[in-house]
Amino acid sequence: MRIGVLGTGNMADALAGHWVRAGHEVTIGGRDPRKAERLAARVGGGAKPAGLREAAASGEDVVLAALPFGAGADVVRDLRASLDGRTLLDCSNPIGPGFRLLTDGAPSAARQLAAAAPGAHVVKAFNLCHEDVWRMRPPVFDGRPLSVPVCGDDDTAVARVRQLVRDTGCTPVSAGGLDQAGLLESTAALFITLWVGEGADAQAIAPPQAYATGPAPRG
Ligand SMILES: NC(=O)c1ccc[n+]([C@@H]2O[C@H](COP(=O)([O-])OP(=O)(O)OC[C@H]3O[C@@H](n4cnc5c(N)ncnc54)[C@H](OP(=O)(O)O)[C@@H]3O)[C@@H](O)[C@H]2O)c1
């Protein structure tokens, strides 16, 4: 795939690394050309440094928005002409001080990106784990690959993101349309509250799948 990355920070670094190793053509776009050059060199695999506009234009298959929630919609609005018909992958977490959801009562961050670039097909994924988990090769725990929920409305866009999830060594799971993206953002806020705020094991809050609809029938 031809992938454009908007941002030169931690998530851009963690995800682009997997994707160049999987053989994708990646362009790293930053507002600071030196940071784009440094990250492209670090990621290797022929990744090219660019400005934000050039990266958006080069992401013919997928454009990753690896930007803070506060900046994402403005950056994407500015690039919207280049994003028409594109798959726009949103990994953002609109979380503020006290692990508060900054979108409370407003559209999800993913919906706000979609409103800023109405011609783009926004897909939400990769927001639930820390950057260092995404850097793992692969993110496998107790022999089980990490499952990554993916939300989006466009089948082609969702299929591309599912492939990018597999390229990180994870397993994609369908989490519904883009209307469900706010649930992934709230889940991130809950997980961070449990992990960081309470020192609790977020993984332990759900029963095994066999118990999803109640206790297993007794034999
Ligand atoms: N880090 C994690 O563990 C993690 C995990 C899951 C999801 N996320 C989400 O992923 C997104 C990116 O996080 P990150 O950790 O990669 O952030 P980061 O390391 O701070 O990188 C953010 C990038 O966005 C750029 N940027 C900021 N404001 C901008 C603006 N107004 N115009 C253009 N570019 C701008 C920064 O450019 P400069 O360097 O020039 O400032 C930088 O390249 C966030 O929404 C975050 O919530 C993060």
The ligand as an SDF file (V2000), in Angstrom:
LIG
                    3D

 48 52  0  0  0  0  0  0  0  0999 V2000
    1.4850    7.8050   22.5300 N   0  0  0  0  0  0  0  0  0  0  0  0
    0.6400    6.8220   22.8120 C   0  0  0  0  0  0  0  0  0  0  0  0
    0.9250    5.8950   23.6010 O   0  0  0  0  0  0  0  0  0  0  0  0
   -0.7210    6.8100   22.1320 C   0  0  0  0  0  0  0  0  0  0  0  0
   -1.4560    5.6110   22.1500 C   0  0  0  0  0  0  0  0  0  0  0  0
   -2.7020    5.5680   21.5020 C   0  0  0  0  0  0  0  0  0  0  0  0
   -3.1900    6.7030   20.8620 C   0  0  0  0  0  0  0  0  0  0  0  0
   -2.4380    7.8580   20.8790 N   0  0  0  0  0  0  0  0  0  0  0  0
   -2.9880    9.0260   20.1910 C   0  0  0  0  0  0  0  0  0  0  0  0
   -2.2540    9.1840   18.9860 O   0  0  0  0  0  0  0  0  0  0  0  0
   -2.1630   10.5650   18.6550 C   0  0  0  0  0  0  0  0  0  0  0  0
   -0.6820   10.9060   18.4680 C   0  0  0  0  0  0  0  0  0  0  0  0
   -0.0220   10.6690   19.6870 O   0  0  0  0  0  0  0  0  0  0  0  0
    1.5690   10.7120   19.7920 P   0  0  0  0  0  0  0  0  0  0  0  0
    1.9190   10.0960   21.0900 O   0  0  0  0  0  0  0  0  0  0  0  0
    2.1950   10.2030   18.5420 O   0  0  0  0  0  0  0  0  0  0  0  0
    1.8230   12.2930   19.8850 O   0  0  0  0  0  0  0  0  0  0  0  0
    3.2000   13.0600   19.7680 P   0  0  0  0  0  0  0  0  0  0  0  0
    4.3420   12.1600   19.9830 O   0  0  0  0  0  0  0  0  0  0  0  0
    3.0670   14.2640   20.6310 O   0  0  0  0  0  0  0  0  0  0  0  0
    3.2110   13.5280   18.2260 O   0  0  0  0  0  0  0  0  0  0  0  0
    2.2420   14.4040   17.7380 C   0  0  0  0  0  0  0  0  0  0  0  0
    2.6090   14.8540   16.3420 C   0  0  0  0  0  0  0  0  0  0  0  0
    1.6010   15.7990   15.9240 O   0  0  0  0  0  0  0  0  0  0  0  0
    2.2370   16.9760   15.4500 C   0  0  0  0  0  0  0  0  0  0  0  0
    1.4080   18.1470   15.6720 N   0  0  0  0  0  0  0  0  0  0  0  0
    0.9310   18.6250   16.8570 C   0  0  0  0  0  0  0  0  0  0  0  0
    0.1840   19.7320   16.6610 N   0  0  0  0  0  0  0  0  0  0  0  0
    0.2080   19.9720   15.3290 C   0  0  0  0  0  0  0  0  0  0  0  0
   -0.3590   20.9640   14.5000 C   0  0  0  0  0  0  0  0  0  0  0  0
   -1.1290   21.9570   14.9990 N   0  0  0  0  0  0  0  0  0  0  0  0
   -0.1320   20.9180   13.1670 N   0  0  0  0  0  0  0  0  0  0  0  0
    0.6340   19.9200   12.6460 C   0  0  0  0  0  0  0  0  0  0  0  0
    1.2040   18.9180   13.3720 N   0  0  0  0  0  0  0  0  0  0  0  0
    0.9890   18.9610   14.6980 C   0  0  0  0  0  0  0  0  0  0  0  0
    3.5310   17.0710   16.2420 C   0  0  0  0  0  0  0  0  0  0  0  0
    4.4180   17.9080   15.5500 O   0  0  0  0  0  0  0  0  0  0  0  0
    5.6280   18.6500   16.3180 P   0  0  0  0  0  0  0  0  0  0  0  0
    6.5680   17.5900   16.7580 O   0  0  0  0  0  0  0  0  0  0  0  0
    6.1600   19.5570   15.2690 O   0  0  0  0  0  0  0  0  0  0  0  0
    5.0210   19.3570   17.4930 O   0  0  0  0  0  0  0  0  0  0  0  0
    3.9490   15.5930   16.2490 C   0  0  0  0  0  0  0  0  0  0  0  0
    4.5840   15.2700   15.0310 O   0  0  0  0  0  0  0  0  0  0  0  0
   -2.8010   11.3390   19.8020 C   0  0  0  0  0  0  0  0  0  0  0  0
   -4.1070   11.7140   19.4260 O   0  0  0  0  0  0  0  0  0  0  0  0
   -2.8400   10.3310   20.9460 C   0  0  0  0  0  0  0  0  0  0  0  0
   -3.9460   10.5370   21.8060 O   0  0  0  0  0  0  0  0  0  0  0  0
   -1.2280    7.9240   21.4900 C   0  0  0  0  0  0  0  0  0  0  0  0
  1  2  1  0
  2  3  2  0
  2  4  1  0
  4  5  1  0
  4 48  2  0
  5  6  2  0
  6  7  1  0
  7  8  2  0
  8  9  1  0
  8 48  1  0
  9 10  1  0
  9 46  1  0
 10 11  1  0
 11 12  1  0
 11 44  1  0
 12 13  1  0
 13 14  1  0
 14 15  2  0
 14 16  1  0
 14 17  1  0
 17 18  1  0
 18 19  2  0
 18 20  1  0
 18 21  1  0
 21 22  1  0
 22 23  1  0
 23 24  1  0
 23 42  1  0
 24 25  1  0
 25 26  1  0
 25 36  1  0
 26 27  1  0
 26 35  1  0
 27 28  2  0
 28 29  1  0
 29 30  1  0
 29 35  2  0
 30 31  1  0
 30 32  2  0
 32 33  1  0
 33 34  2  0
 34 35  1  0
 36 37  1  0
 36 42  1  0
 37 38  1  0
 38 39  2  0
 38 40  1  0
 38 41  1  0
 42 43  1  0
 44 45  1  0
 44 46  1  0
 46 47  1  0
M  CHG  2   8   1  16  -1
M  END
$$$$
